[in-house]
Amino acid sequence: MKKNYLLFTLSLGLSAFIVTDAFTNSGGAPSGSSGGPSASNNTCARAGCHNGPSASNQTITISSNIPAAGFKEDSVYQITVLANNGGMGTNEMGFSASVESTSGFEGNIVISDAANTRKTGSYITHTSAGRNGVNGTNTWVLDWDAGQAPDQSTVYVAVNFSDNTGSTNGDVIVSQNLSLTKATSSIGIDERAMVALSVYPNPVQNTFVLSANTDLKAPFKIMDLSGKLILNLGDGEGLSDNHYRFNVSGLAKGNYILRDSQGFSAQLLKD
């Protein structure tokens, strides 16, 4: 099955939020530095962090592969952020990003490039290696699981274009955001009620097969009974039309809900 991704490319010609360990953590920006509402719109351009001149040619581009119709609940999208220093400063750059609404953080950011990015709470930032841009640009990639995020959830990004002088003075901080449109579901409650999903064997020990009387869509996920994501199963192994095999040998014993990206679900018992 085709897997949806949201691609945000932050290709920024930035220096890291950190210039040296003596002033900040070269392993990433502190939490609350993306410019989002959860941290009162703060970036690293604040007392005790970094300060410098206003941006001149430095830019941030956030792009995504969310279709024009919008993102769907419980679908995973990939994000790419592109930073460009516009010929100003050095190749050393850092960033912080989050996905938020006025109610707080939305969905779940998932690390897809562990060499260059890491999480700090609900934020994602650069690693030490992720500070090093090339030819005035830097790029960071991440996955975003939309979960139950509302319409107009927003990606907030801030980048530090460092002058790499060994001081927190002289760095340029630029922020940008991208609002995300949520798709209007074409599948109603009555239609979901008519869909029959079968899991066998059930209880499951190591592997099981999922079948349905309608087209299912990846990614498939295992949730606990409170709705918390426990395991992302991805696409599974396609056996035939609407038949998929999964291996859950590492899953703890218990009662779970198996769900596709459209919201079709079945109960699963792990033995």
C-alpha positions in Angstrom: 0.0 0.0 0.0 1.2 3.5 -0.6 2.4 5.3 2.5 1.8 9.0 3.0 4.6 11.2 4.1 4.9 14.8 5.0 8.2 16.2 3.7 9.4 19.3 5.4 12.8 20.3 4.0 14.6 22.8 6.2 17.5 23.6 4.0 19.1 26.5 5.9 22.4 28.2 5.4 22.7 28.4 9.1 25.3 28.0 11.7 24.3 25.9 14.6 22.3 27.3 17.4 25.5 26.5 19.1 28.9 27.9 18.1 31.0 26.2 20.8 30.4 24.1 23.8 31.5 27.0 25.9 28.4 28.9 25.1 25.7 26.4 24.1 25.2 22.7 23.6 26.7 21.7 20.3 24.3 18.7 20.4 21.2 20.8 19.8 19.2 23.9 20.7 17.4 24.1 24.1 13.7 23.2 24.2 11.4 26.1 23.6 13.4 27.7 20.8 11.3 27.0 17.7 9.2 30.2 17.9 6.0 28.3 18.7 3.2 29.3 21.1 4.0 26.7 23.7 7.2 28.7 24.5 5.6 32.1 24.1 7.0 32.3 20.5 10.6 32.3 21.8 13.6 31.5 19.6 17.3 31.5 20.6 17.3 35.2 20.0 16.9 36.0 23.7 18.9 36.9 26.7 21.3 34.1 27.7 21.2 32.4 24.3 22.2 34.2 21.1 22.0 37.8 19.8 23.1 39.5 16.7 22.0 41.6 13.7 18.7 41.2 11.9 18.5 38.9 8.9 19.6 40.2 5.6 19.7 37.5 2.9 19.2 34.5 5.2 16.1 32.4 4.4 14.2 29.3 5.6 12.0 27.2 3.4 9.6 24.6 4.9 8.1 22.3 2.3 5.9 19.2 2.6 4.5 16.3 0.6 1.1 16.6 2.2 -1.3 16.4 -0.8 -3.3 19.5 -1.8 -6.4 17.9 -0.1 -4.6 18.0 3.2 -3.2 15.6 5.8 -5.1 12.7 7.2 -5.3 11.6 10.8 -2.9 8.9 11.9 -0.8 9.2 8.7 2.9 9.8 8.7 4.4 12.5 6.5 8.0 13.6 5.9 9.3 17.1 6.5 12.2 18.9 4.9 13.6 22.2 6.1 16.0 24.1 3.8 18.1 26.9 5.2 20.1 29.3 3.0 22.5 31.8 4.4 22.3 33.9 1.2 26.0 34.2 0.9 26.3 35.7 4.5 28.2 34.1 7.3 29.5 30.5 7.5 28.3 27.0 6.8 27.7 26.3 10.5 24.0 26.3 11.3 21.5 24.9 13.8 17.7 24.6 14.1 14.8 23.9 16.3 11.3 22.8 15.1 7.9 21.8 16.5 4.4 21.2 15.3 1.8 23.1 17.4 -1.7 24.6 17.6 -3.0 27.0 20.1 -3.9 24.0 22.2 -0.3 22.7 22.4 1.9 20.2 20.5 0.2 18.2 17.8 0.9 14.8 16.4 4.4 13.3 17.1 7.7 14.2 15.5 9.7 11.0 14.6 13.4 11.0 14.0 14.2 9.8 10.5 17.8 11.0 10.3 19.5 10.2 13.6 22.9 11.3 12.4 21.8 14.9 12.0 18.7 15.4 14.2 17.5 14.5 17.7 14.5 15.1 19.9 14.4 17.3 23.0 10.9 16.7 24.4 8.4 17.7 21.8 11.0 19.6 19.8 13.5 18.4 17.2 16.9 19.9 16.8 20.3 19.3 15.2 23.1 17.0 16.4 26.7 18.1 16.4 27.1 16.6 12.9 23.9 18.2 11.8 25.4 21.7 12.2 27.6 21.4 9.1 26.1 22.9 6.0 27.5 22.9 2.5 27.8 25.8 0.1 25.8 28.1 2.3 22.8 25.7 2.9 21.8 23.1 5.4 19.0 20.6 5.3 17.2 18.6 8.1 14.6 15.9 7.5 12.0 14.5 9.9 8.8 12.5 10.0 5.6 13.7 11.5 2.8 11.4 12.6 -0.3 13.5 12.4 -2.3 11.6 15.0 -5.5 13.5 15.8 -4.0 16.9 14.9 -6.6 19.6 14.1 -6.8 21.7 10.9 -4.2 24.5 10.7 -1.7 22.8 12.9 1.5 24.7 12.3 5.2 23.8 11.8 7.4 26.3 13.6 11.1 26.5 12.8 13.9 28.7 13.9 17.5 28.6 12.6 20.7 30.0 14.0 23.0 31.3 11.2 26.3 31.3 13.2 29.2 33.6 12.5 31.4 30.9 14.1 33.5 33.4 16.1 33.3 31.5 19.4 30.8 34.0 20.9 27.1 34.1 21.2 27.1 37.6 19.8 26.8 38.2 16.0 24.6 35.2 15.2 21.5 35.7 13.0 18.3 34.0 14.2 15.6 33.5 11.6 12.1 32.0 12.2 9.5 30.6 9.8 6.3 28.7 10.0 4.0 26.6 7.8 0.3 26.0 8.5 -1.1 22.6 7.6 -4.5 21.9 6.1 -6.4 18.9 7.3 -8.3 16.7 4.8 -12.0 16.3 5.1 -12.7 12.7 5.7 -14.8 11.0 3.1 -15.4 8.0 5.3 -18.2 8.3 7.8 -19.1 6.4 10.9 -21.7 4.3 9.2 -19.3 3.2 6.5 -16.7 2.2 9.1 -19.3 0.1 10.8 -19.8 -1.9 7.6 -16.2 -2.8 7.2 -15.2 -6.2 8.5 -11.6 -6.8 9.6 -10.3 -10.1 10.6 -7.1 -10.9 12.6 -5.9 -14.5 12.7 -4.6 -16.2 14.7 -6.0 -14.1 17.5 -4.6 -14.4 20.2 -1.3 -13.7 18.4 2.1 -15.1 19.5 4.6 -13.9 16.8 2.9 -13.3 13.4 -0.7 -12.7 12.3 -2.6 -12.0 9.1 -5.0 -9.1 8.7 -7.8 -9.3 6.1 -10.7 -7.0 5.3 -13.6 -6.6 2.9 -12.4 -3.2 1.7 -9.2 -1.4 0.7 -7.0 -0.7 3.6 -4.3 1.9 3.7 -0.9 2.0 5.4 0.6 2.8 7.8 -0.9 0.2 10.1 -0.5 0.9 13.8 -1.0 -0.8 17.1 -2.6 1.3 19.9 -3.4 0.5 23.5 -7.0 0.7 24.7 -6.5 4.4 25.6 -5.5 5.3 22.0 -1.8 5.7 22.7 0.5 4.6 19.8 2.4 1.5 20.8 3.9 0.2 17.6 4.0 1.5 14.0 3.8 -1.6 11.7 4.4 0.3 8.5 3.1 -1.3 5.3 3.2 -4.9 6.4 3.8 -7.8 4.0 1.2 -7.8 1.3 -0.1 -11.3 0.6 -3.0 -10.6 -1.7 -5.8 -8.1 -2.0 -6.5 -6.7 1.4 -4.4 -9.4 3.2 -1.3 -8.4 5.1 1.1 -10.3 7.4 2.8 -8.7 10.4 5.4 -9.8 12.9 4.8 -8.6 16.5 7.1 -11.0 18.3 8.5 -8.1 20.3 5.1 -6.8 21.5 4.3 -7.2 25.2 1.3 -9.4 26.1 -2.0 -7.5 26.3 -5.1 -6.2 24.6 -4.6 -3.8 21.7 -6.3 -2.0 18.8 -5.0 -2.6 15.3 -5.8 0.4 13.0 -5.1 1.5 9.4 -4.6 5.1 8.3 -8.3 5.5 7.5 -9.5 4.6 11.0 -10.6 1.0 10.3 -9.7 -1.1 13.3 -9.8 -4.5 14.9 -9.0 -5.8 18.3 -5.8 -7.7 18.8 -4.8 -9.9 21.7 -1.1 -10.6 22.2 -0.4 -13.9 24.0 
